[in-house]
Amino acid sequence: MKVTTFLMFTGQAEEAMAFYASVFPGSRIESMDRYGAGEPGRESTVKRAILDLYGTRLMCVDSPPVHAFTFTPSISLFVDCDSEAGLDQAFAQLGEDGQVLMPAGDYGFSRRFAWVQDRFGVSWQLNLP
């Protein structure tokens, strides 16, 4: 068995994956299948894609129907950063047009920590252990 984090977007999956790959150098889109003519999703949107984020695979899709729900901060991606500069850079990029849930600081459980919800609604906990 294998567990993969699944992120469902409504038309922004490709944009989100490209953004995440730019925030975290060394990450890459492994594969991407798109909806074609006559399929249930809007043509050329993401049917199924895999983004590799430092060895963690995220499956991303564009849902054909728009649902009454979206992402919530109760589920987030937790990233142990290599440096304070790396944490601050990721925080600034992810927070642009997003929402700061906890500003970068020392909260006593790590040297530096931040929690941000990006412009796509995905939550990120950034940690400097």
SULFEN-V7558 format. One record per helix or strand. SS is the DSSP state (a for helix, b for strand). FROM is the first residue (numbers start at 1). TO is the last residue. Records with the same first field share a line. If there is no record, write none. Layout:
# SULFEN-V7558
SS = FROM-TO + FROM-TO
This chain:
# SULFEN-V7558
b = 5-9 + 28-34 + 46-53 + 56-62 + 76-80 + 99-105 + 112-117 + 123-128
a = 13-23 + 84-95
